[in-house]
Amino acid sequence: MLLSDLLDRRVTDAEGRALGFVVDVRLVLDGPLDGLLAAPRLHGVLVSPRTGSSFLGYERTGESAPALVAWWLRRRHRGTFLVLWPDVEEVDDVLRLRADHTRWSAALPQR
């Protein structure tokens, strides 16, 4: 599966209720060595209840300039949450989550 296959895909809960759209993914580098770095692994998906568009990097808590753009994107993506990949039940026409999925904060702390 390609990343582009997941982005903007509708997300539902186990009963088929609409939760939003996949707007981004979180990867971790903890696989076997692939050159100088560890191979990436899909850690989870970000689900936005309002839009399928990107955060453009403004999910990082320290990003605030230009202020109007930061405000608009944060407002548009309010309610966005992270779902870990093991909580995904099925990926078909929609991405269906397990009944017992956990919603995590979508914010990335500034380094």
trRosetta pair geometry for C-beta under 8 A, 3 or more apart (Angstrom, degrees):
i j d omega theta_ij theta_ji phi_ij phi_ji
1 5 5.0 -113 -169 63 88 145
1 6 7.0 73 154 -43 121 97
1 91 7.2 26 -113 107 158 153
2 5 4.8 112 62 -10 74 101
2 6 8.0 -151 99 -1 51 82
3 6 6.0 -61 -163 34 43 107
3 7 6.5 39 150 -25 75 106
3 25 6.3 -121 -138 13 101 141
4 7 5.8 -47 -137 29 39 113
5 9 7.5 23 146 -53 53 130
6 9 5.6 -80 -165 6 40 128
6 22 5.1 -85 157 124 83 160
6 25 6.4 57 97 -61 147 122
6 45 6.5 -130 173 -113 131 128
6 91 7.4 -50 -102 -141 86 137
6 95 7.1 50 -145 -69 83 138
7 22 5.7 -125 -119 106 30 103
7 23 7.2 48 -145 -142 79 21
7 24 7.5 30 -111 -84 96 32
7 25 7.9 -91 -71 -24 82 98
7 52 7.4 107 163 178 71 99
8 21 5.7 -10 -147 -179 40 123
8 22 6.6 -57 2 67 16 80
8 23 7.7 64 -73 -96 51 49
8 52 3.8 64 -125 178 77 134
9 21 6.7 151 72 -154 32 72
9 22 4.8 17 47 19 85 118
9 91 7.6 18 154 -150 164 94
9 94 6.6 150 166 -140 94 41
9 95 5.1 88 116 -20 124 106
10 18 6.6 -58 -171 -131 110 95
10 20 7.8 -178 -150 110 55 25
10 21 6.0 -45 -100 -99 42 72
10 93 7.7 3 47 133 111 75
10 94 4.5 -50 86 -122 97 98
10 95 7.1 178 91 23 46 75
11 18 7.5 96 79 -161 55 56
11 19 4.6 -60 106 67 99 104
11 20 5.4 -4 49 67 112 64
11 21 6.4 178 2 -98 94 17
11 22 6.1 117 -50 -47 113 75
11 45 7.7 177 -91 112 136 134
11 47 4.8 -69 45 -128 166 123
11 83 7.9 158 -159 14 144 149
11 94 6.7 158 -99 180 19 93
11 95 4.8 -28 -105 71 74 101
11 96 7.8 161 -159 -86 56 26
11 97 6.7 41 -178 -28 99 105
12 15 7.8 -123 161 73 104 48
12 16 5.1 -9 172 -149 143 32
12 17 6.0 145 -158 68 86 34
12 18 5.8 -49 -100 -95 81 38
12 19 6.1 156 -117 2 23 92
12 94 5.2 37 0 144 108 142
12 95 7.5 159 23 79 65 49
12 96 5.3 -21 70 -109 93 72
12 97 7.1 -157 94 16 44 81
13 16 7.2 -48 67 20 66 17
13 17 4.9 2 32 53 108 92
13 19 5.8 107 -42 -48 80 119
13 96 7.5 31 136 -158 12 71
13 97 5.5 -43 -125 60 48 105
13 99 7.3 72 170 -112 95 50
13 101 7.5 -141 -132 29 81 125
14 89 6.5 95 -103 -23 84 156
14 96 6.7 89 -104 173 42 101
14 97 6.4 -83 -48 89 70 65
14 98 6.1 15 -71 -177 116 26
14 99 3.9 -40 5 -72 159 74
15 99 7.7 73 -32 -106 80 93
16 96 7.6 -26 -90 -120 54 113
19 47 5.7 3 124 166 112 141
19 49 6.5 -82 167 -102 53 83
19 97 7.1 11 5 5 157 131
20 47 4.7 121 71 169 121 88
20 48 5.0 -166 174 90 135 37
20 49 3.9 -95 -79 -95 119 36
20 50 7.0 -15 -128 0 108 35
20 79 7.8 172 -72 117 145 109
20 80 7.6 -177 158 -111 168 65
21 47 7.0 152 70 -152 26 65
21 48 5.7 -25 60 61 80 85
21 51 6.7 -82 45 123 130 26
21 52 3.8 -75 138 -90 157 82
22 25 7.4 16 -178 -64 113 80
22 45 5.0 -48 -129 -178 106 126
22 46 6.9 104 -157 70 58 56
22 47 6.3 -40 -91 -96 50 65
22 52 7.4 27 63 -138 49 86
22 95 6.1 66 -45 10 121 151
23 46 5.1 -62 62 100 87 106
23 47 7.3 133 8 -126 88 16
23 48 4.5 42 -25 -6 136 119
23 51 7.2 57 -91 98 127 75
23 52 6.2 -173 -90 -160 79 39
23 53 6.7 9 -133 83 110 29
23 54 6.0 155 180 -106 93 39
23 55 6.5 94 138 -28 127 84
23 77 7.1 -128 77 -123 175 117
23 80 6.8 -52 35 -133 139 130
24 45 7.4 158 88 -161 44 58
24 46 4.2 15 57 34 87 128
24 54 6.5 88 -67 -134 101 78
24 55 6.3 -42 -30 10 141 108
24 59 7.5 -124 37 -8 159 153
25 42 6.1 -52 -178 -140 129 93
25 43 7.7 133 167 49 82 71
25 44 7.1 171 -159 93 65 41
25 45 5.3 -35 -107 -106 72 64
25 46 7.0 -136 -75 6 23 82
26 42 7.8 99 78 -166 54 55
26 43 4.4 -61 105 69 96 113
26 44 4.8 10 44 55 112 83
26 45 7.5 -144 13 -72 78 20
26 46 7.1 100 -31 -40 92 91
26 82 6.4 19 -11 -141 137 124
27 40 4.4 -1 179 -169 128 118
27 41 6.7 143 -159 67 74 36
27 42 6.2 -47 -104 -101 72 41
27 43 6.1 157 -125 1 15 96
28 40 7.0 143 74 -152 32 66
28 41 5.4 -26 64 60 84 91
28 43 4.6 86 -16 -61 102 123
29 37 5.7 -59 -160 173 137 106
29 38 4.4 123 164 68 83 99
29 39 7.3 163 -147 80 67 20
29 40 5.6 -43 -92 -93 66 63
29 41 7.7 154 -100 14 19 78
30 38 5.6 22 -105 134 10 150
30 41 6.0 -54 53 19 85 126
31 34 7.0 25 93 -22 111 113
31 38 5.2 147 56 166 56 90
31 39 3.2 -57 84 68 131 94
31 40 6.6 -28 9 39 122 11
31 41 5.2 141 -50 -46 105 103
32 38 6.8 163 92 -149 13 76
32 39 5.6 20 56 6 62 118
33 36 7.9 -69 -164 177 98 5
33 37 7.4 162 -146 100 63 22
33 38 6.0 -59 -92 -99 45 55
33 39 7.5 94 148 -22 3 80
34 37 6.2 -25 63 80 84 70
34 38 6.7 67 14 -180 87 20
34 39 4.2 92 -25 -74 129 81
42 45 7.9 7 -179 -55 110 79
42 85 5.1 106 117 -81 97 147
43 84 6.6 -62 161 -136 66 76
43 85 6.2 -164 156 -10 15 110
44 82 5.0 65 123 178 141 95
44 83 5.6 179 -165 88 106 40
44 84 4.3 -67 -88 -108 114 36
44 85 5.4 -128 -87 -32 47 68
44 87 7.8 24 -124 35 100 107
44 104 7.3 6 160 42 171 130
45 82 7.3 161 82 -150 33 59
45 83 5.6 -14 59 59 82 92
45 85 7.2 98 -17 -84 84 68
45 88 7.1 69 9 -69 123 128
45 95 7.0 -39 71 157 169 163
46 55 7.6 -40 127 -23 161 126
46 59 7.4 -73 -127 -100 157 162
46 80 5.8 20 178 174 100 113
46 81 7.3 173 -150 91 61 27
46 82 5.6 -35 -96 -94 67 67
46 106 5.2 80 -134 -131 110 115
47 80 6.6 173 86 -152 45 66
47 81 5.7 -16 57 62 94 75
47 82 7.7 159 14 -98 78 18
47 83 6.0 33 -11 -5 120 113
48 51 5.5 -37 122 59 135 63
48 52 7.1 179 62 -89 117 29
48 53 7.9 -59 68 52 162 57
48 77 5.1 -70 -125 -136 121 81
48 79 7.3 97 -154 87 55 84
48 80 4.4 -22 -98 -100 72 102
49 79 4.6 -39 20 114 125 130
49 80 7.1 -144 3 -79 74 51
50 76 6.2 -148 96 179 136 62
50 77 7.0 -146 48 -104 113 33
50 78 7.6 44 -6 52 137 68
50 79 7.0 103 -19 57 101 121
51 76 5.8 -8 9 166 143 105
51 77 7.0 -82 47 -85 109 69
53 76 7.5 -19 64 139 119 139
55 58 5.1 -139 169 52 87 76
55 59 4.3 11 165 -32 163 98
55 73 6.0 105 -153 169 57 124
55 77 5.9 8 -98 -53 90 168
55 80 7.7 -164 -75 93 118 176
55 106 8.0 178 -70 150 150 125
56 69 7.8 -68 87 164 144 116
56 73 6.2 -105 39 -115 108 155
57 60 6.1 -18 171 5 71 113
57 63 6.0 152 130 -96 89 170
58 63 5.1 -132 -122 98 55 130
58 69 7.3 -152 -74 129 144 88
58 70 5.2 179 -140 -127 127 69
58 73 4.5 95 61 93 153 141
58 74 6.2 -113 140 -55 122 81
59 77 7.4 -77 -84 115 92 156
59 80 7.5 -88 -110 94 116 144
59 106 5.5 -85 -150 138 126 96
59 107 5.9 -159 175 -118 78 42
59 108 5.5 72 116 8 93 96
60 63 4.6 80 74 -10 100 111
60 107 7.6 103 -129 -168 17 69
60 108 4.7 -42 -100 76 64 103
60 109 7.6 4 -154 117 71 11
60 110 5.7 88 170 -84 101 73
61 107 5.1 52 -63 -177 98 118
61 108 6.8 -152 -11 79 79 46
61 109 5.6 -17 22 -121 125 43
61 110 5.5 -109 67 -23 82 89
62 109 7.8 54 -20 178 99 48
62 110 2.9 39 -10 -72 130 149
63 70 6.2 -172 125 -112 81 119
63 110 7.5 166 -28 -90 65 110
64 67 6.0 13 161 -102 81 70
64 70 4.9 138 -142 150 42 178
65 70 6.8 1 -29 -26 14 131
66 69 4.8 76 71 13 91 108
66 70 6.9 -170 89 -9 43 90
67 70 5.7 -58 -144 39 31 111
67 71 6.1 31 159 -20 67 107
68 71 5.8 -52 -145 36 29 111
68 72 6.2 27 157 -18 63 109
69 72 5.9 -58 -145 38 29 110
69 73 6.2 21 161 -13 65 109
70 73 6.2 -60 -144 41 26 104
70 74 6.2 21 161 -14 64 112
71 74 6.1 -62 -146 41 25 106
71 75 6.1 24 157 -19 64 111
72 75 5.8 -57 -146 37 27 111
72 76 6.2 26 156 -19 64 110
73 76 5.6 -54 -142 38 31 112
73 77 6.1 6 164 2 66 113
74 77 6.2 -69 -139 52 26 94
74 78 6.8 57 154 -64 62 79
75 78 6.0 -20 -155 -25 32 111
77 80 4.5 -12 171 -26 93 132
77 106 7.6 -110 152 94 119 156
80 106 4.4 -17 114 -8 100 163
81 103 4.0 -17 177 -165 152 102
81 104 6.3 130 -175 58 86 42
81 105 7.2 -65 -131 -108 70 18
81 106 5.7 -131 -116 -43 19 99
82 103 7.3 122 59 -167 49 53
82 104 4.1 -43 69 73 103 100
82 105 6.7 3 14 80 109 29
82 106 5.2 153 -38 -92 87 61
83 87 5.1 -115 179 81 95 128
83 88 6.8 109 126 -61 119 81
83 97 6.0 -85 -159 -112 155 126
83 101 5.6 -3 -142 -178 114 128
83 102 7.4 149 -129 74 66 52
83 103 6.7 -36 -80 -106 79 56
83 104 7.3 166 -79 20 28 90
84 87 5.1 92 66 3 76 106
84 102 7.1 18 12 60 106 98
84 104 7.1 67 -38 -5 87 132
85 88 5.7 -41 -161 11 48 116
87 97 5.7 5 144 -155 93 93
87 98 5.1 -116 -163 28 62 108
87 100 7.7 -123 -132 91 96 63
87 101 3.8 99 -178 -124 125 91
87 102 6.4 -133 -85 28 152 67
88 91 6.5 15 164 -50 127 93
88 95 6.2 -49 -142 -176 113 100
88 96 7.4 106 -167 77 67 47
88 97 6.2 -62 -110 -107 47 58
88 98 7.3 -55 -19 -19 1 85
89 96 4.8 -54 64 106 110 93
89 97 6.1 93 -1 167 96 12
89 98 4.8 138 -60 -70 98 63
90 95 7.6 -179 92 -152 52 41
90 96 4.6 10 54 48 91 111
91 95 5.2 -5 -111 -110 77 76
91 96 7.7 -156 -74 23 34 70
92 96 7.4 10 22 -5 97 108
97 101 4.3 -36 171 -30 119 155
98 101 4.9 135 61 -53 79 85
